[in-house]
Amino acid sequence: MGSIVNTKGAAERTGLAVATLNNLRSVGGGPRFLKLGRAVRYSEADLEAWLSARVVGSTSERAAA
């Protein structure tokens, strides 16, 4: 699985706010995450895959959901 980071680390990695990641966990559409008790963690590999799926070549293309 590789290294894991907390929500703050995931926010730094993705450039999103912590609040945005919290919201995406509730509504869906964000990166996969782990629940370890009450702690939320993200795999670096899952963050990279999520970011890669959103690469587009122009504004007329839609990123993967």
Order of alpha helices (4+ residues) and beta strands (2+ residues): beta-alpha-alpha-beta-beta-alpha
